[in-house]
Amino acid sequence: VAGLQCQHYIQALQSEANQALNEYVKMIHRGDSARFAKLFLALSMLRSINANVVAGLFFKPVIGAVNMEELLLEMFYGK
């Protein structure tokens, strides 16, 4: 992401989140060793979807038209 600050910190958080998800998936779906890989692949494909499309599909019916960037900033920073 252009202009991203604290890249190393964010990469560490991503790595930690991936590890936690992997551990959770292994615990819940003990018989499916490939489940995390499938889930990780599906999640990575979601990155190619435009944020406005996601907002339109999931948020518009509930809270109306919303700018995802503004919504996230408001959620994280209370702006």
C-alpha positions as CSV (number, residue, x, y, z in Angstrom):
1,V,0.0,0.0,0.0
2,A,1.4,3.3,-1.0
3,G,2.4,5.5,1.9
4,L,2.1,2.7,4.4
5,Q,3.9,3.5,7.6
6,C,5.4,1.0,10.1
7,Q,5.7,-1.7,7.5
8,H,7.7,-4.1,9.7
9,Y,5.2,-3.8,12.5
10,I,2.3,-4.5,10.2
11,Q,4.1,-7.5,8.7
12,A,4.7,-8.8,12.2
13,L,1.0,-8.4,12.9
14,Q,0.0,-10.2,9.7
15,S,2.4,-13.0,10.5
16,E,1.0,-13.3,14.0
17,A,-2.6,-13.3,12.7
18,N,-1.8,-16.0,10.1
19,Q,-0.2,-18.2,12.9
20,A,-3.2,-17.7,15.1
21,L,-5.6,-18.6,12.3
22,N,-3.5,-21.7,11.4
23,E,-3.5,-22.9,15.0
24,Y,-7.3,-22.3,15.3
25,V,-8.0,-24.2,12.0
26,K,-5.8,-27.1,13.1
27,M,-7.7,-27.3,16.4
28,I,-11.2,-27.1,14.9
29,H,-10.6,-29.2,11.8
30,R,-8.1,-31.8,12.9
31,G,-8.8,-34.2,10.0
32,D,-8.3,-31.6,7.2
33,S,-4.6,-30.8,7.1
34,A,-5.1,-28.8,3.9
35,R,-7.8,-26.6,5.2
36,F,-5.6,-23.7,6.3
37,A,-3.9,-23.6,2.9
38,K,-7.3,-23.5,1.1
39,L,-8.6,-20.8,3.5
40,F,-5.4,-18.8,3.1
41,L,-5.7,-19.0,-0.7
42,A,-9.3,-17.9,-0.6
43,L,-8.5,-15.0,1.7
44,S,-5.6,-13.9,-0.5
45,M,-8.0,-13.8,-3.5
46,L,-10.3,-11.4,-1.6
47,R,-7.5,-8.8,-1.9
48,S,-8.2,-8.5,-5.6
49,I,-11.8,-7.4,-4.9
50,N,-12.3,-3.6,-4.9
51,A,-13.2,-2.3,-1.4
52,N,-16.2,-0.4,-2.9
53,V,-17.6,-3.7,-4.1
54,V,-17.3,-5.2,-0.7
55,A,-18.9,-2.2,0.9
56,G,-21.8,-2.4,-1.6
57,L,-22.4,-6.1,-1.0
58,F,-22.1,-6.2,2.8
59,F,-22.6,-2.7,4.2
60,K,-25.0,-0.9,1.9
61,P,-28.0,-3.0,2.8
62,V,-27.3,-2.4,6.5
63,I,-25.9,1.2,6.8
64,G,-26.2,2.6,3.3
65,A,-23.5,3.8,1.0
66,V,-20.2,4.0,2.9
67,N,-16.5,4.8,2.0
68,M,-14.5,1.8,3.4
69,E,-11.4,3.9,4.0
70,E,-13.3,6.5,6.0
71,L,-15.2,3.8,7.9
72,L,-12.0,2.0,8.9
73,L,-10.3,5.2,9.9
74,E,-13.3,6.1,12.1
75,M,-13.3,2.6,13.6
76,F,-9.6,2.6,14.4
77,Y,-8.9,6.2,15.2
78,G,-12.3,7.6,16.2
79,K,-12.1,10.3,13.5
